[in-house]
Amino acid sequence: MSDALEHPLAAAIKPLLEAVGATQVAVGEARPDDVVLEWDGQAAVAVRLPHLSSALDRLLAEMTRQFDGRPLTELDRWEKQRVVALLEERGAFTVRHGVETVASALGVSRFTVYNYLNRQDGTKTG
């Protein structure tokens, strides 16, 4: 195949790239920080990873999809606690200003998000 974006590997990884916010680029257009994937020993597709700053936005959009597309501010307390737990599992609070961003998206205070996180830590076993 002449175009790397038509390569079978490109089609196979498309859902994964969409889920993590990455994009495919032609191997010849790859930058040093792109990841070049090989197929049968030949460079087939280059993957450009997203900037970390957009990761939290993607995670929040995913939370909206998981909760039937409802705005996160309209979720009840239990659902908001679940959102915080899911975001914690995915590392959302390692991003600078993560707590503030999540609090704003949920329509709660930073203190409330910290309470949800502390409650979660208190219920973990093991």
PyMOL commands that set and color helices and strands:
alter all, ss='L'
color gray80, all
select helices_A, chain A and resi 4-6+8-20+27-29+52-66+72-74+77-89+92-94+98-106+110-123
alter helices_A, ss='H'
color red, helices_A
select strands_A, chain A and resi 23-25+35-39+42-48
alter strands_A, ss='S'
color yellow, strands_A
deselect
rebuild
show_as cartoon
